[in-house]
Amino acid sequence: MDASIPRGISSRPRGSGRPGRWTPAGCALILLFALLLTAGGAAAQWSSSTSNTTEDLTEAVFITATIAAAAGDNGIVMRTPDTGTSWNATASAAGPTPEDLKSIIFLSPTVGVGIGKNGAMVRSTDSGASWSAVSIPGSKELTAIHSSGTTVIAVGKKNGAFSTIIFSTDSGASWFSGTVAADPGKDLEGIVVLSATNAVAIGKKGGGVSTVLRTTDGGLNWSVQPITGDTGQDLKGLVQPGGSRADYYQATKGRPV
């Protein structure tokens, strides 16, 4: 794969667990990021491309150096085979789901997973050319998804008094529920999977305490993690600057906690 376009690049801002809207007043445009290699290094430039949909698009991801996909409202998934020159719908409200899709990732150049409202999940095994619905535990809105190897974890809105965490060990083909000891039962907004066994999730505060959860067994069991000097803020997203740890960011104030 061309190193100038890293796999997994998306529209989501660094440090924010919420995808941004891309559509100005009724016209869906996709902004393309291109790296132009020059003798002095790489220079970033932007151009616009018509997406061929009027649906709001919430997140996009490069699958290979030339193929990309974008997910959005009413189950839409748009795909480009030519670095954004042309776009076509490969999923829509007609199938496999009518629910709004909030996030999309690709685990490899062929396998991708999209998540959204009311427990919606779609999966592709052909580089986004086609998608199928995936059965998962629960029906709450899924807000964030991340992977490491074949381990995939998604988090979402709380289910009554319980946190919503689901995990897969086979690249998203089958899913199971995670269990949180002393579960704070809060909406979860971000997830980083550090390895096949280790992951960190964050979310809304509870009782004046920020919500940080950690697993060391691939997503089955989770524990609440204390934060030194915790100011009790809603945590919106996670960034992983290196392969060995995750930094927690308070998206509303832009500083690590």
Wavefront OBJ file of the C-alpha trace (Angstrom):
o trace
v 0.000 0.000 0.000
v 1.201 3.517 -0.817
v 2.767 4.930 2.355
v 1.607 8.421 1.396
v -1.999 7.474 2.299
v -2.148 5.616 5.610
v -4.867 2.960 5.889
v -7.587 4.037 8.253
v -7.339 7.814 7.725
v -10.761 9.300 8.396
v -12.709 12.534 8.789
v -12.834 12.246 12.568
v -10.822 15.000 14.303
v -7.933 13.869 16.457
v -8.962 13.858 20.103
v -12.678 13.837 19.320
v -14.866 10.763 19.474
v -17.634 12.411 17.474
v -17.509 12.340 13.667
v -18.070 15.665 11.908
v -20.811 16.458 9.410
v -19.590 16.932 5.878
v -22.696 18.221 4.119
v -23.424 21.927 3.669
v -27.130 22.824 3.139
v -28.440 20.011 1.011
v -25.328 19.334 -1.057
v -23.121 16.391 -0.153
v -19.508 17.119 -0.982
v -16.470 15.113 -0.045
v -13.182 16.824 0.640
v -10.258 14.789 -0.523
v -6.872 14.831 1.123
v -3.940 14.325 -1.225
v -0.276 14.138 -0.419
v 1.847 15.519 -3.235
v 5.386 14.283 -2.926
v 7.927 16.916 -3.855
v 11.671 17.089 -3.665
v 11.336 18.988 -0.406
v 8.860 16.536 1.174
v 5.081 16.016 1.257
v 2.700 18.940 0.752
v -0.982 18.628 1.684
v -3.660 19.923 -0.678
v -7.483 19.747 -0.676
v -10.025 19.590 -3.469
v -13.763 18.894 -3.585
v -15.584 16.015 -5.261
v -19.300 15.370 -5.699
v -20.335 12.383 -3.603
v -23.462 11.428 -5.618
v -25.632 11.393 -2.490
v -27.671 13.947 -0.573
v -27.316 11.989 2.673
v -25.188 13.420 5.469
v -21.834 11.610 5.536
v -20.308 11.229 8.981
v -17.013 9.417 8.457
v -14.681 8.244 5.702
v -11.719 5.897 5.547
v -9.070 4.972 2.995
v -9.024 1.220 2.381
v -6.054 1.167 0.002
v -4.047 3.885 -1.706
v -6.887 4.407 -4.213
v -10.059 2.902 -2.666
v -12.013 4.767 0.039
v -15.447 4.486 1.649
v -17.696 6.974 3.455
v -20.647 6.124 5.727
v -23.610 8.250 6.771
v -27.323 8.649 7.388
v -29.972 6.133 6.338
v -27.452 3.328 6.031
v -25.536 4.954 3.191
v -22.031 3.783 2.309
v -20.340 5.505 -0.619
v -17.239 4.041 -2.265
v -14.608 5.398 -4.612
v -12.181 3.163 -6.541
v -10.153 6.075 -7.918
v -9.021 8.241 -4.979
v -12.262 10.204 -4.930
v -12.769 11.057 -8.590
v -16.038 9.095 -8.678
v -18.358 7.782 -5.930
v -21.084 5.131 -5.938
v -23.414 3.809 -3.235
v -22.634 0.246 -2.116
v -25.141 0.280 0.779
v -28.292 2.320 1.442
v -31.590 2.406 3.345
v -32.774 -0.347 1.001
v -30.145 -2.647 2.479
v -28.521 -3.869 4.539
v -29.782 -1.279 7.127
v -31.899 1.905 7.120
v -30.210 3.167 10.301
v -27.780 6.087 10.395
v -24.178 4.894 10.377
v -21.851 6.767 12.726
v -18.440 5.226 12.152
v -16.614 2.978 9.700
v -13.257 1.187 9.907
v -11.274 -1.261 7.801
v -9.257 -3.955 9.517
v -7.494 -4.908 6.291
v -7.683 -4.015 2.603
v -10.729 -6.308 2.349
v -12.593 -6.417 5.693
v -14.529 -3.405 6.987
v -17.169 -2.734 9.667
v -19.653 0.125 10.035
v -21.705 0.927 13.151
v -24.651 3.164 13.938
v -27.986 3.796 15.606
v -30.168 1.143 17.243
v -27.386 -1.422 17.241
v -26.881 -1.259 13.475
v -23.754 -2.944 12.158
v -22.694 -3.713 8.592
v -19.657 -5.633 7.346
v -17.802 -5.944 4.060
v -15.314 -8.594 2.977
v -14.658 -7.249 -0.525
v -13.073 -3.836 0.086
v -16.438 -2.116 0.536
v -17.951 -3.228 -2.787
v -20.849 -4.872 -0.915
v -22.126 -4.947 2.679
v -24.195 -7.273 4.840
v -25.931 -6.798 8.194
v -24.286 -8.311 11.284
v -26.226 -9.588 14.298
v -24.897 -8.205 17.602
v -25.915 -8.369 21.288
v -28.229 -5.467 22.197
v -29.839 -2.679 20.190
v -28.368 0.526 21.620
v -26.642 3.132 19.451
v -22.989 2.304 18.826
v -20.752 5.360 18.956
v -17.158 4.210 18.425
v -15.217 1.224 17.087
v -11.542 0.309 16.921
v -9.425 -2.747 16.178
v -6.045 -4.403 16.536
v -5.458 -7.409 14.322
v -8.610 -9.542 14.384
v -9.798 -8.089 17.714
v -12.537 -5.480 17.255
v -14.352 -3.608 20.036
v -17.335 -1.256 19.761
v -18.930 0.887 22.473
v -22.140 2.871 22.652
v -25.010 4.375 24.593
v -25.802 2.795 27.950
v -28.389 0.045 28.218
v -30.292 0.907 31.387
v -27.750 0.685 34.208
v -25.158 -1.109 32.072
v -22.443 0.075 29.719
v -22.637 -1.040 26.088
v -19.448 -2.855 25.064
v -19.281 -5.577 22.432
v -16.226 -7.372 21.109
v -15.181 -9.674 18.290
v -12.110 -11.881 17.937
v -12.734 -12.877 14.310
v -12.578 -9.544 12.476
v -16.196 -8.646 13.189
v -17.907 -11.807 11.953
v -19.341 -12.670 15.399
v -19.858 -10.521 18.506
v -20.179 -10.919 22.278
v -20.992 -8.621 25.199
v -18.334 -7.376 27.602
v -18.929 -7.147 31.361
v -17.816 -4.215 33.548
v -17.052 -4.786 37.234
v -18.766 -2.083 39.357
v -20.279 -0.809 36.114
v -20.932 2.976 36.206
v -23.518 2.484 33.440
v -22.625 5.563 31.395
v -22.676 6.376 27.686
v -19.315 5.462 26.160
v -17.830 7.755 23.523
v -14.392 6.404 22.612
v -12.392 3.182 22.337
v -8.775 2.334 21.537
v -7.705 -1.292 21.089
v -4.008 -1.442 21.902
v -3.473 -5.148 21.237
v -5.363 -8.432 20.977
v -5.957 -8.302 24.750
v -5.650 -4.679 25.904
v -8.099 -1.845 25.256
v -9.337 1.378 26.882
v -12.822 2.935 26.647
v -14.030 6.333 27.858
v -17.346 8.121 28.236
v -19.696 10.364 30.165
v -18.932 11.260 33.759
v -20.829 9.762 36.667
v -21.069 11.096 40.208
v -18.374 13.686 39.519
v -15.963 11.002 38.268
v -14.723 10.618 34.686
v -15.462 7.245 33.078
v -12.398 5.253 31.975
v -12.632 1.483 31.494
v -9.898 -1.049 30.699
v -9.776 -4.654 29.554
v -6.811 -7.029 29.534
v -8.553 -10.064 28.070
v -9.721 -8.848 24.679
v -13.002 -7.231 25.755
v -14.742 -9.850 27.885
v -14.051 -8.273 31.294
v -13.594 -4.574 32.078
v -12.591 -2.599 35.155
v -13.015 1.072 36.104
v -9.731 3.000 36.031
v -9.105 5.930 38.405
v -7.540 9.137 37.052
v -5.062 11.054 39.207
v -6.384 14.581 39.720
v -9.705 13.688 38.092
v -11.844 16.792 37.529
v -14.940 14.754 36.653
v -15.377 15.645 32.979
v -17.180 13.951 30.107
v -14.478 12.275 28.014
v -15.220 12.387 24.303
v -12.386 10.627 22.486
v -9.096 8.779 22.561
v -5.941 9.121 20.529
v -3.140 6.618 20.347
v 0.129 8.459 19.631
v 2.212 5.287 19.926
v 1.794 1.544 19.959
v 2.396 1.165 23.673
v -0.180 3.428 25.317
v -3.298 5.554 24.872
v -3.686 9.201 25.903
v -7.052 10.361 27.208
v -8.296 13.721 25.944
v -10.970 16.003 27.258
v -12.379 17.071 23.918
v -14.298 20.042 25.295
v -11.184 21.683 26.709
v -8.526 20.140 24.511
v -6.124 18.988 27.196
v -5.094 15.550 28.401
v -6.455 14.298 31.738
l 1 2 3 4 5 6 7 8 9 10 11 12 13 14 15 16 17 18 19 20 21 22 23 24 25 26 27 28 29 30 31 32 33 34 35 36 37 38 39 40 41 42 43 44 45 46 47 48 49 50 51 52 53 54 55 56 57 58 59 60 61 62 63 64 65 66 67 68 69 70 71 72 73 74 75 76 77 78 79 80 81 82 83 84 85 86 87 88 89 90 91 92 93 94 95 96 97 98 99 100 101 102 103 104 105 106 107 108 109 110 111 112 113 114 115 116 117 118 119 120 121 122 123 124 125 126 127 128 129 130 131 132 133 134 135 136 137 138 139 140 141 142 143 144 145 146 147 148 149 150 151 152 153 154 155 156 157 158 159 160 161 162 163 164 165 166 167 168 169 170 171 172 173 174 175 176 177 178 179 180 181 182 183 184 185 186 187 188 189 190 191 192 193 194 195 196 197 198 199 200 201 202 203 204 205 206 207 208 209 210 211 212 213 214 215 216 217 218 219 220 221 222 223 224 225 226 227 228 229 230 231 232 233 234 235 236 237 238 239 240 241 242 243 244 245 246 247 248 249 250 251 252 253 254 255 256 257
